[in-house]
Amino acid sequence: MYPTERKRYIILGAAVGAVFLFFVVVMMLTQLRDGEEYAHQAAQGISITQQTSAARGEIVDATGKAFTGNTTICNITIDSNYFTEQELNPLLLTLTALCRDYGCEWRDELPISTEAPYTFTGEEAALRALRSKLQLSEAATPEDALYWLRELYNLNDYTDTDVLDRLRSRNKIEDLSDAEALDWLRNYRKTPDATDEELISSLRTQYRMYRYTQEEQRLLAGIRYTMTQSEFSSYNPYTFATDISDALLAAVKESSSRLPGVDGVTVPVRTYLTGSLASHVLGVTGSISSEEYNKLKEAEKTYSLSNPSGYRISDTLGKSGIERVMEDELRGQNGLRTVVQDQEGNVIRVEETVEAVPGHTVQLTLVQSVQAAAQKALADRISYLNNNAPATRGKEAEAGAVVAIDVKTGGVIAMASYPDYSLEEYYQTYSEMVQQSPSPLLNRATQGLYTVGSTYKPAVSLAALDTGTVTAADRISCTGRYTYYRDYQPVCEGVHGPINVIDALRVSCNIFFYDMGRRMGIETINEYSYSLGLGHATGIEIPELAGQLSSPETRAAIGEDWYDSYDLQSAIGQLDNQFTILQMASYTATLASRGQRMQVHLVDKIWDYNMQNVLYEAQPTVVETIEADDSTWAAIQEGMTRSCYNDNYGRGTSFGAWGNTRGKTWSMYGVDIVVAGKTGSPQRGDGLVNSCFICYAPADDPQIAVAVIIEKGYEGDRAAPVAKAVLEEYFFGEDGIYHQNKLDYLARQSASQSEAE
């Protein structure tokens, strides 16, 4: 070897040795200097972050009385950090057997019947989700779905021979018989005393080749599918069953050694404290559907470590009413906890790393006492008509709505729809309610459209007076038949002779308003009606229908022409005029405030959870002002008050509802309150008549406006007692301005009775 080459090898060897020595030194230093730190880290194990739930904010009325609350229930949860995948199916069978013993149902959202012969069940959205998950065609059968579910979740019915075949294949002993293969396994595992059954059982566990009956396969498929849809994972425990009994909870705790990762966990849940009170307004919460969850994903509102307050598919959210539209305020902010495992997978510590923050409290403008009075009065009135009214004259009454609005602020004081339902029993009775007619699920106050008949006449009066079409002193001759047109001559309910706008409102003279409709035309009438809030959405927080005004465009939409006679029909609130009772209450409040239409609303304030700090407060907002002379508003008010009177001018159409006291609209507990109202008896088209009534009070300083509809209730005065009951509670109830007058009056009556005895 040349000296030069020897020198190169020496240098190369020295370099390699230096590198080797460097790594040896680093390793020694790591062990000696940092060994304790690394040992500590190893002891710390693996950390898994999980979400914790926040309490939902409450909903209260204008006085602070709660509609809703929160309680805690116990759920069974399954945490995958405590077992392996191959242990899951046997664990579920053990858990379901325990639940059966205590009469507890578990979650199963697989849209396939639970017993053979199997059929698809549930809503189409659930079937779409199943087909998508399994990549099935529309023609796939339930058996096809179950086959692929068995494959997906290792639920096939493996025989002993199947298990032994896998043993032979994996260990390349295909030439051995079943007995020889088992002997080979005994020797391999050094378990000479093991029976054949014990060996095969151990192989089933090792290879996840369990033997399940058809019933067990369907049971496990349903649970596993639901777990998948709920995105069950190491950071997302699965809620197996909800609201379990104390006895089952104790049994789960006692069986903890057989049920690793299974626990009873207390969680906050929504409770409804007032039964059916304001059920249509409040709404309900419910489980998140697949479609809702996909929308939440698109909006980046689902759970992740960077968004711990996001929704999991196992969460609940608002489904209707205030619960839905105020979801973001009510939901709160979920927290995080960290589950720490050692190297063997044992949980050694659980820490709350981010505290959950409860949702906000939403305060409504509703007053519970007035709401209760409205609902009771509506139900009682319909029952009274059913039992006492003649056929076709109210006996068929079956549904209705009433809305009361604060004239000064636009806040809704009461909103009732009949029939109603109990929020506490919503999910238990839902299938029955869906079949019920008339439907209790429909909020007739905001989503029922009604022709309102003569309650529309104040709007036409405003248009006629403000445009100069007529003055308050002008009279139209009512002969009982309108004869302006040769081929169309509608009639009036009476013969009123020469009559002005004030008395036309008092007696609801059709002839007067036919003539106003002909003179002004539909465009002028609609201009004022729209400004009064009719035929378009109010903008209230919960879902509503917009309604419509009669117009040539409305007729054109159904392929018909507009005729002159339609101006006449529209002017008495018939034809295509269709409004919600909420719109009618807003319209009445606008009449009461002489043209100031307020923004109608249900949400008054938003507080923090404990109602210590106001985060939002609604301000009275004027959305439109109708500039008309005071004399115009005074004439309309006079006509509406005379409609409730029995005095020198004669009887109004609703005088009987207010006590028949001559010269007064209403006197109660020694207090006289002047009411301005209007009846309506709109034709339905089926030979029956709806009963409609609007009013506000006191007429000289309006505080509250009320609108009522009773389907098939007959003439408008049949609905007036409902409005009267609402006013009585508003003025004389516990929160009313005349409540003390009521107490004093009743005390005097009691004293007088005692003296007489």
Buried (B, 14 or more C-beta within 10 A) or exposed (E): EEEEEEEEEEEEEEEEEEEEEEEEEEEEEEEEEEEEEEEEEEEBBEEBBBBBBBBBBBBBBBEEEBBBBBEEEBBBBBBBBBBEEBBBBBBBBBBBEBBEEBEBEBBBBBBBBEEEEBEBEBEEEBBBBBBEBBEBEEEBEBEBBBBBBBEBBBBBBBEBEBBBBBBBEEEEBEEBEBEEBBBBBBEEEEEEEBEBEEBBBBBBEEBBBBBBEEEBBBBBBBBBBBBBBBBBEBBBBBBBBBEBEEEBBEBBEEEEEEBBBBBBBEBBBBBBBBBBBBBBBBBBBBBBBBEBBBEBEEEEBBBEEEEBBBBBBBBBBBBBBBBBBBBEBBBBEBBBBBBBBBEEEEBEEEEEEBEBBBBBBBBBBBBBBBBBBBBBBBBEBBEBBBEEBEEEBBBBBBBBBBBBBBBBBBBBBBBBBBBBBBBBBBEEBEEEBEEEEBEBBBBBBBBBBBBBBBBBBBBBBBBBBBBEBBBBEBBBEBEBEBEEBEEBEBEBBEEBEEBBBBBBBBBBBBBBBBBBBBBBEBEBBBBBBBBBBBBBBBBBBBBBBEBBBBBBEBBEEEEEEBBBBBBBBBBBBBBBBBBBBBBBBBBBBBBBBBBBBBBBBBBBBBBBBEBEEEEEEBEEEEBBEBEBEEEBBBBBBBBBBBBBBBBEEEBBBBBBBBBEBEEBBBEBBEBEBBBBBBBBBBBEEEEBBBBBBBBBBBBEEBBBBBBBBBBBBBBBBBBBBBBBBBBBBBBBBEBBEBBEBBEEBEEEEEEEEEEEE
